């Protein structure tokens, strides 16, 4: 794959004969490729997170991931990778609906919580009305003559 190949040029006599130790990114490690300095996947799939690449690779395939990243401007790539990781995870958990199933489930939860909130608000209003009625009854009991004069 082009993103991972290094040129096979012999080291110049002025360079150190041993190449610097570099850990391959999770993508190159999984694909059993040599990871170059120009690896498109290295910034987004560090060697410490191999599962992250494996999930995305299982759903999209390495060539599609690379193509999508190369089509995007550099500042948008991180968000795109995070989105691919989330979508791939959702597709693995729910092969039929994927992210759409998650969105639908969350929308149903929102509707249920909105109903609960509306019931709680109605109950609060009902209690406030009861308290107001009790206060006015207490007021009438404490000052019966004043109430009768106001009505007359």
N, C-alpha and C positions, 0 to 999 in steps of 0.2 A: 504494500500500500504506500502511496506516495508520501503521505503525511509522516511516515515513520522511518523512511529510508535515509541512510547516511551514505555519503559518497565514499566509495572504497578507494580513496587516494592514499598512497603511502605517506607516512608522516615525514615532514621536512626535517632535515638534520638540525634545524634550529628549534624544533618543538620537542617537548618532552615525549619520550617514546611510549610512556604509559598514559592512556587517556584518563581524564579525571573520572572519579567514581560518581556515577549518576544513577539514581534509582529510576527505573522506567515507570511511566505513568500506569495507572490501573488498566487503561485501554491497551497499551502496548504489551503489558505483561500478560493480559488475558489473551491477546491475539498472537502472543509469542513473537513479537517483533522487537527490533532495536528502536528505542525511543530517541529521536533526534531533538536538537534544540528548537527546531521549527515545528514540532509536533502540535497539531491543531487541538488535540484532545487533552494534552498534559495539564493545561491550566484548570480544566474543569473536572478531571478525573484523576486526582492525586493517588499515588500508590497506596496511601493509607486507607483508601475507600474503594476497594475492589468491587464490593457488592453494588455500589452506585452505578458503575459502568456495566456490570453484568446484567442488571435489570433492564437498562436502556438498550443494551446490545441484543438481548433476547427478544425484545419487541420490535425494534427498528432496524437493527443490523448496523454494522460499523460504517459501511459506505454511505448509508442514508444519514447517519449522524454527522459524518464529516461533511457531506454535501450541504446539509442544512446549516451547519456552522459557517462554512465558507461563503454561503450566500448572504450571511448577516454581517452588519458592521460590528466591529470589535466590542463596542459598549453594550450591545444587545445579546451577546453570546451567553453570558452567565445566566441571564434570565431565561434564555431559550433552553439551556441545559437543565436548569432547575425545573422548568415546565415539562421537559421530556422525561425527567426522572419521576416527577409526580404522575404524569399521564401513564407512563409505562407501569409504575407500581399499581395504579388503579386498574389498568387493563389486566394485569396479572391476577389481582384480587377478584375482579369481576370481568371475565373475558367477554361477556355479552354487551354490557353497558359501559364499562370503563368509567371515565370521569363523569359521563352523563348520569350514571346511576348514583354516583356520590352527590352530584348537584341536586338530583331529584330528591334524594334522601334528606339532604340539608334543607331544601325548600319545604318539605313536609314537616320537618322539625320546627322550622320558623313559623309555619302556619299554626302548628299545635301550641307553640309558646305564645303567639299572638292571641290565640283564643284564651289561654290561661290568663294572660295579662288583662284582657278585656273583662273576664269574669272577676278577677281580683279588683280591678278598678270599679266595677259595678258594686261589688261587695263593700268596698270602702265608701262609696257614695251612699249606699243604703245605711251603713253604720253612722255616717255623718248626719243623715236625715233623722235617724233614731235619736242620736245624741241631741240634736237641735230640738226635737219634740220633747224629750225628757227635760231639757233645760227650760223650755217654755212652760211645761207643766209645773216644775218646781217653782218657777217664777210666779205662776198664778197661785200656787199654794202659799207661798211666802207673803205675797202682797195681793190678797184677794180684792181688797177695796179699790186699789189703784187700777186693777184690770177692769173691774166693773165700771168705774168712772170713765175709762177710756172708751168702752164700748157704748156707753150711753150718750 
